[in-house]
Amino acid sequence: MSIPPRIVVENLKKSYRIREGGSWRGRMKMITALEGISFTLEPGEIAGFIGPNGAGKSTAIKILAGILRPSSGIVRVGDLVPWKHRIAHVARIGVVFGQRSQLWWDLSVAEGFALLGDIYRVPPQRFAQNQTRLVEALNLEAILGQSVRQLSLGQRMRAEIAAALLHEPEILILDEPTIGLDAPSKLAVRAFIRDLRHHRGTTVLLTTHDMHDIEALAERVIVIGHGRILTDSPFETLRATTLSERILEADFVTPPPLCAWPYGVIETERTPRNLTLTFDPKRVPAPVLVEQVSALPGLDDLRIGRPAIEEIISRFYDSHPA
Ligand SMILES: Nc1ncnc2c1ncn2[C@@H]1O[C@H](COP(=O)(O)OP(=O)(O)OP(=O)(O)O)[C@@H](O)[C@H]1O
């Protein structure tokens, strides 16, 4: 497989014309989905595209996939412009939309794969090799003869990912690839994507609302909100700059006693058997707080952790209002 092309996006804008109130009688108005976004993806990068509902993620993904034409701006995937050079472009990319199927509902998985092989004009020997490799890696042997409509969500998603990769694209675009999957299926999909990047150097761009997908896969996170890029940074930088807080949870066998906490410690939750404290370790070192909590009567257990990634992201959105 060759090295994936560089993806360059410059000042990309997209507005939709809609009728007010959704009725044909409504007046026409414009909705701006992208206000001018710019980023570059180097070959082999895995980047996560995240943001709240309506932020503009799917719009950007559809433009990159060549399905949608922007209002203005530049997108170059190597020497190709996705919406202008569609045929050459789709040969280089694989796209999985978690909410829609690219396979044929009434055909078997194997028949759907064969049809895609024809559509992408994959030489027969190459197709057979690719299919064998993907069937094995995504554990599809048992469902090859089943019609797509009979598949469970997890089985279908694995089949969709294989379908998107049969023509050996250099770039994989995933729009919510783990939506609705149970925990083992999510883990399997994530492991496969990691392997793909590792062994084949595929560039991966994914959108997701599942922050564990981001944590497991994305080295780089592009946060989009209100049609703009709010930040574009390594995941760990985002975590470190957004929130340095720690959380201490303590369980008690009797109601936790009232305490005066040092400056920098906030009691965020109190129940008859549990106390949750949020603290800034730069102001109050964890051992100091642990010592104080350990001295409390009735203590049964205590844990220190970091805020959940969902918390980090939601605080990030809150600090960047429209
Ligand atoms: N076909 C369309 N016609 C009109 N407006 C649209 C269309 N598609 C998207 N929009 C609007 O563009 C904005 C961005 O939508 P988009 O689907 O790109 O967001 P998103 O970040 O993918 O959201 P979600 O997380 O909910 O999928 C929203 O205000 C949406 O209502």
The ligand as a Tripos MOL2 file, in Angstrom:
@<TRIPOS>MOLECULE
LIG
   31    33     1     0     0
SMALL
NO_CHARGES

@<TRIPOS>ATOM
      1 N1        -29.0010   18.9250    4.7970 N.pl3     1 LIG1
      2 C1        -29.0850   19.9270    5.6480 C.ar      1 LIG1
      3 N2        -29.9520   20.9510    5.4180 N.ar      1 LIG1
      4 C2        -30.0380   21.9950    6.2620 C.ar      1 LIG1
      5 N3        -29.3100   22.1320    7.3750 N.ar      1 LIG1
      6 C3        -28.4410   21.1590    7.6670 C.ar      1 LIG1
      7 C4        -28.2810   20.0050    6.8240 C.ar      1 LIG1
      8 N4        -27.3320   19.2050    7.3710 N.ar      1 LIG1
      9 C5        -26.9120   19.8220    8.5040 C.ar      1 LIG1
     10 N5        -27.5750   20.9930    8.6880 N.ar      1 LIG1
     11 C6        -27.3810   21.9700    9.7830 C.3       1 LIG1
     12 O1        -25.9960   22.2990    9.8350 O.3       1 LIG1
     13 C7        -25.5460   22.3760   11.1790 C.3       1 LIG1
     14 C8        -24.3950   21.3910   11.3750 C.3       1 LIG1
     15 O2        -24.9220   20.0710   11.2530 O.3       1 LIG1
     16 P1        -24.0030   18.7530   11.2360 P.3       1 LIG1
     17 O3        -24.8910   17.5910   10.9240 O.co2     1 LIG1
     18 O4        -22.8280   18.9860   10.3650 O.co2     1 LIG1
     19 O5        -23.5340   18.7150   12.7600 O.3       1 LIG1
     20 P2        -22.8460   17.5360   13.5970 P.3       1 LIG1
     21 O6        -21.7320   18.1850   14.3470 O.co2     1 LIG1
     22 O7        -22.5200   16.3930   12.7230 O.co2     1 LIG1
     23 O8        -24.0190   17.1720   14.6060 O.3       1 LIG1
     24 P3        -24.4110   15.7560   15.2940 P.3       1 LIG1
     25 O9        -23.3960   15.5000   16.3640 O.co2     1 LIG1
     26 O10       -25.7560   16.0570   15.8750 O.co2     1 LIG1
     27 O11       -24.4360   14.7040   14.2200 O.co2     1 LIG1
     28 C9        -26.7750   22.1150   12.0500 C.3       1 LIG1
     29 O12       -27.3130   23.3630   12.4140 O.3       1 LIG1
     30 C10       -27.7080   21.3590   11.1330 C.3       1 LIG1
     31 O13       -29.0560   21.6080   11.4770 O.3       1 LIG1
@<TRIPOS>BOND
     1     1     2 1
     2     2     3 ar
     3     2     7 ar
     4     3     4 ar
     5     4     5 ar
     6     5     6 ar
     7     6     7 ar
     8     6    10 ar
     9     7     8 ar
    10     8     9 ar
    11     9    10 ar
    12    10    11 1
    13    11    12 1
    14    11    30 1
    15    12    13 1
    16    13    14 1
    17    13    28 1
    18    14    15 1
    19    15    16 1
    20    16    17 2
    21    16    18 1
    22    16    19 1
    23    19    20 1
    24    20    21 2
    25    20    22 1
    26    20    23 1
    27    23    24 1
    28    24    25 2
    29    24    26 1
    30    24    27 1
    31    28    29 1
    32    28    30 1
    33    30    31 1
@<TRIPOS>SUBSTRUCTURE
     1 LIG1         1 GROUP 0 **** ****
